[in-house]
Amino acid sequence: MLPILELKSGRERSLNNKHPWIFSGAVKNLLTIETGTIIKVVDNKKTPIAYGFYDKQSQIVCKIFLFSNQELLIEYFDEQFWFHKIQKAFMLRRELVLNENTNCCRLLHAEGDEMPGVIADIYNNAVVLQILHKGSEFILDHIVASLNKLGFEYIYIKSKESSKHIEYISVASGWINKALPQPIEVIENGCKFNVNVESGQKTGFFLDQRDNRLLVKTMSKGKTVLNAFSYTAGFSVYAAKGEAKHVVSVDISKDAIEAANINMQLNNVDHMHVSKAEDCFKYLKDMEDNYYDLIILDPPAFAKSAKMVNNAARGYKEINLMALKKIKEGGILFTYSCSKNIDRDLFRKIVFGAAADSGRTVQIIYQLTQPSDHPISIYHPEGEYLKGLVLKVT
C-alpha cells in the first residue's frame, strides 16, 4: 500500500491545475517515510489526485510524476510505466530534433517530460544522466533498462554538483556496464563538436543553445565576432561557419579554450579564429571600442540561489553595459541568462538598465528561449530557465 499525503482543505487547486510541486505548507501532516518514496496524494476528502516522489528534506515535499484520480498500487509503477514515459520523450525528439545533421539533444527534461529529478542528454550513441532527486535514484534501474530498450548501450551517470543534493543522493558518477572512450564526436546542425561527458560542464555540452547558435550563424557573415564566456566555442563554430570575418573566443578556463581550438579545427574554420584564456569581465572592460560587429554574452548562471539574485543582477548589468558601450554602431548583441532565479522580466529590466546607462539606441529584434528538446510544461512555468535577447545597437 502506498503512503498517503493528505492536503489541507482548499490546497488542491494547484494540483487540479497540474502544477507538479507540493509545498510543505499545503499538507495536513508531514510523513516520516524515507525521502524518494513513491506516495499517493489525496485531497481532504481522501480523493486521489496524483502520485509522486516524497521529500522530507525540502520545502517541496512532493514532486508529481502522474496526475490521476484512480486508486493505484505500487506495482503499477513498474519498468513498463517508466519506459512508456521515456519512449514518448524519445519519439518527440526524433520528430523535432534528431536527424542526419543532429545526433545530440536533450532526451529527458525533468518536469517538462513528467520525469521530475531526471535530466538525460543524448550524445550520438551515448546518454548522460543526471539524477537530481532521491526518487529518481530509486527508479534508476528502470530508467537504464528503458534506455537500453531504445538502443542506448552507453550510459554515463553524472552526479549533481550541488552539495545539498549529494547529501542524500548516493549514486556516483560513472559508466554503467560499458565505458565509451572520450571525447565523443557529435554533430549539431551540421557542425562537429568533441564532447567530454566525463569532465565537461553539465552533461558535457550546452545543448540548450542549439537554435540560438543557428541564429548566430545566419547573422555573422562578414562580421567581427566576440564570443564571451565561450566554453568550448559552440557559438564561435557557428559564427565561423556563417562566414564571419574574424571570431574571438574568450573563457577563463584554459581547458575550455583548448577544447574550443579543437572544435574550430574539426570544422576547418580555425584560420579565422583566435582564442583567449582570460577573465571575460576584464576582457570586456579592456577591449577596443568599435571593434566588434557582433558580441555574444552567454555567462554561467550568476544566481544559483535566490540569495544571489542581487549580486547576479549587478554582474549581468556590468557585462551588458560594457558590451553596449563598446560594440560598433549598428552592431548586434546576443545576451543570455540561464539563471533560473532571474526570470524573464527581471533579466529584461537588467538589460534595460544597462542600455539606458550606455546612452545608445537599442532595439530588441529577437527574444530567445530554450529549444524544443527542453520542453516546458504549461502548468510548470518554472521550467523555463533560459532567457535571451538579441539587440540592435546604434
N, C-alpha and C positions, 0 to 999 in steps of 0.2 A: 504494500500500500504506500502511495506517495505521501510525503509530508505535506501538510496544508498550511498555506499562508493566507490569513483572512484579512481583508481590507476593512478599514473604518467606513462607516456609513457615508455615502456621497463621494468617496475617494476612488470610485471605479471609473469615473468619467474619462480620465486619460487613457485607461486601458480599453474602454469602449471605443476610443478614438485611435486605438492600436499603437499608442506610444509604448516602446518596449522596455522602459525602465520603471521600476517601482522604488520610491524613496522610503526611508525608514519611517518618516512621519505619517505615511499613508496606511500603515498596518496596525492592527489591534495589538498584537504581541509578536515580538521577535522570536525566532526559533533557535533552539540550541543545537541544531544539526550541523554537520560539517560543511564548510564553505565548498561550493561546487555541486552540492546535491541537487538533483532534479526535483522540483516541487510543483504542486498544483496550487494555483491562485484562485481564491473564491471571493465573492462579494460578501456583505454582512448577512445575506440571506442564504449563504452556503452554496450559491450557484457558481459552477466553474466558469472561469473567464479565460485563463491562459495557463501555460506551462513554461517554466524557465529554470535558470540556474540560481541557486541561493548564494548570498554572500554576506556573511555576518561581520565582515571586516570593512565594509564600505557603507556609505550613506545610500548608495544604490543597492538595496538589499536583494533585488532580483532583476535579472536580465532575461526578457522573454524571448523564446525561440518559436513558440507556437501559440496562436490565439485560437481557442476552441472552447465551446460550452459543453463538450462531451466529457463523460467520465472515462478517463484513460488510465491504464495501468503502466507501470514502469516497463513492462515487456513491449509496449508499443514503440518505445524509443530504441529500437534495435538498429543493427547496421543498415538495413534497408531504408529505414526512416531517414538516416543521415545521408545515405547515398543518393536518395531522391533529391534532397536539397542541393547537394554538391553537383550532381548531374545537371540539374536545372540551371545552376550558375554557369557551368561549363558550356552548355548549349547556347546561352546568351552571349558568352564571349566568342564562341565560334561564329555566331551570327553577326556580331558587331565589330570584332577586332581581329581575330586570328585569321591570317591568310598567307599567301606565298610571300608577302612583303613584311609581315609582322608575326614573329613567333614568341613574343613575350608580352605579358599583360597581367593584370590582377585577376585572380580567379575567384577569391572569396573576400568580400569587403565587410566583414563583421555584420552589424545590424542591417547594412544595405542589402545583404543576402540572407537575412534571417539566421545568421550564424554568429551570435554575439561572442566576442572573445577570440575570434579566429580571423587571421589575415593569411591569405595564400597567394603567392605570385608565381606565375609560370615563366621559366627561362628555358626556352627550347624544349628539351625533353626532361627538364627537372622542375620540381616545385619546391619553393621555400615557404615554410610555415612559421608564423608567429603565433604562439599560444599566450593569450592575454588574460585568461580567466581560468580559475581552477576547474570550473565546469567543463570548459573545452579541453582541459588536460584529461579529464576523466573519460572523454569520448575520443581521445586521440587514436586509439586502435581502429575505431570505426572510420575516422577521417582518413587514416593511412590506407585502410583496405579499400575505401571508396576511390581514392586517387589511383591506387593500383588497378582497379577495375577500369578506370578511364584511360589507362595506358601509361601512367607516370610511374616508372620504376625507381627513379632517383628522387628522394625526398630528403630535404635538409630542414632540421628544426633550428630556428634562430631564436634564442631566448631574448625576451624583452629586456631592454637596458635598465628600466626604472627599478630601483631597489624596492619600492613598495610592492611591486609585483613579485620580485624574486623571493620575498619573504615567504610566500605561500604557494608559489608555483615551482614545482621541483624538477620539471623537465629541463634538461640541459641542451645546449647547442650541440649539433652533430648530425651526421648522416644516419638514416635508418636503413639497415640492411646493406646497401651498396653505396660507396662513395664515388663521386664524379670529379675527375681532376679539374682544378681551377686554373685560369678563369674559363667561363663558359662564353662562347661567342654567340651572340643573338643578333637578330635583325629587327629593326623597327622602322616602319615606313621606308624600307629600302636602305636604311643606314645601318652600318655594322657597329657593334659595341662589344668589348670584352667586359664581362661582369664577374666579379669575385663574390659569390654569395656568402662565403665564409668570413671574409674580412671587410667587405664593403658596408657602407652605411645602410640602415634599414634592412631591406632584404637583398641589397646589392646594387640597386639602381632606382632612380626616381621615375617610376613608370607613370606617375600621375601627371607628368608634364608632356606626355606624348603629343597630344593635339596642339598644345601651345608651342612645342618645338616646331611642329609643322607650319604654324603660322609665322614663326620667326623666319623659317626658310623662305616663305613667299614674299617677305618684306626686306630681305637682306641684299638683293642684287646691287652691286656697285657700292655698297656701304662699308664704312669702317665700323666694326662691331666690338663692343666690350661685353664680355660675359663675366660678371662679378659673382663671387660665390659659385664658381663654375663646377665644382666637384670633378667629375670625370669627363667634362666637356660635352655633355649632351646637347645643349643649345649651340655650342660652338660648331659641332659637326654639321648640324642642320644649317646654320648660317653660311658656313663654307660651301656646303652642297647647293645652297641657294645663290651661289656666285657672288658672295661678299668680296669686297676688295681686299680686306685685311681683318683678321679676327684675333682678339686678345682674350685669353682666359686667365682669370686671377682667382686663386684659392690659397688659404693659409696652409693647407696640408700638402706637403711635398709628395706624399704617396698619391694623393688625388691628382696632382699635376703630372706625375709620371704616367698614371693611367690615362690622363687626358691626352698626352702626347701619343700614346699607343693608339688610342681611338682615332685620332686625326690621321695617323699613318694607315690604319685599317681601311679608311675611306679615301686614301690618296689625296688628302687635302692639307697635309702638314706644311706644304710650301707656302701657304697663305696664313699661317698660324704662329702666334707667339704665346707662350705660357709663362706665368709668373707666380712663384710660390710666395705670396705676400699677404699681409693683412688687408682685407678689402676696404675697411674703413680708412686706413692710411692711404691706400692707393687712390680711392675716390677723392680724398682731400688733396692729394698732391698732384693728381693728373692734370694734364694740359687742358686749358679751356678750348672749346670749339674744335675738338679733335674727332670725337666720336659722333657718327650719324645715328647709331642705334645702340642703346645700352640695355642690358638685361640685369635686373636685380632679383635674384632668387635665393635669399638667405635661408639658413636653417631656422627652425622655429625659435623665435626670440622669447616667446611666452609659453613655457612648458607647464605653467600652473597659473591659476587666477591671480596669485600674489605677484606674479612677474609682469602683469599687463602694463603697468605704468612705465617701468623700465623698458619694456619691449616697444611701447609706443614711441618713446624717445629715440630708440635705435632705428626703428622704421623711418621716423621723420628725418633723422640725420642723414641716412644714406640716400633717401629720395631727394632731400634738399640739395645735397652735393651734386647728384646726377642732374637735377633740373637746372641748376645754375651753370653747369659746365657743358652740357650737351649742345651740339651745333643747332643753330636756328633751323627750324623745320625738322629737327630730329625726332626719333621715336624712342620712347621709354617703355619697356616691359617691366612691370614691378609686381611682386608677389608677396603674399604671406601664407605660410602653411600652418600658422599657429591656430589651433582650434579655439583658444581663448580670446583671439582677436576676431570678432565677427566681421561680416562684410561691411556693415555700416561704419563700424569703428575704423576699419582699415581705410575706407574711403575718406573719412574725416581726417585721418592722419596725413594721407597724401594731399588732401585739400590744403591742410596747414602748410605743408612743405611747398606746394605750388604758390600759395599766397606769399610766403616769405621769399620765394625765388624772384618774384617780380616778373615772371614770364607769363605769356599767354599759353594756357594748357587746355587741350580738348581731350576728352575720353572718346577714343574711337572703337575700343573693344572692352567688354567686361568678361573676364575669363573665370573658369572654374575647373574642377576635376573632370576627367573623361568618362565615357560611358561604362568602362570596366570598373569604375569606382562609384557604383550606383548609390543614390541617396533615397532611403525610404521616405516617402512623402509625409509619413507620420513621425519621422525622426530627423528633423532638420539639423540636429547636432552632427549628423554625418557629413555635412558639407563643411570641409575644413580648408580647402584650397581657394584662395581669392586672388584674382589678378586683374590688373588694369593695363591697357595699352594707351599711352598718352602721346599726342602730337604736341610738340613744344616749339613755340615761335617767340 
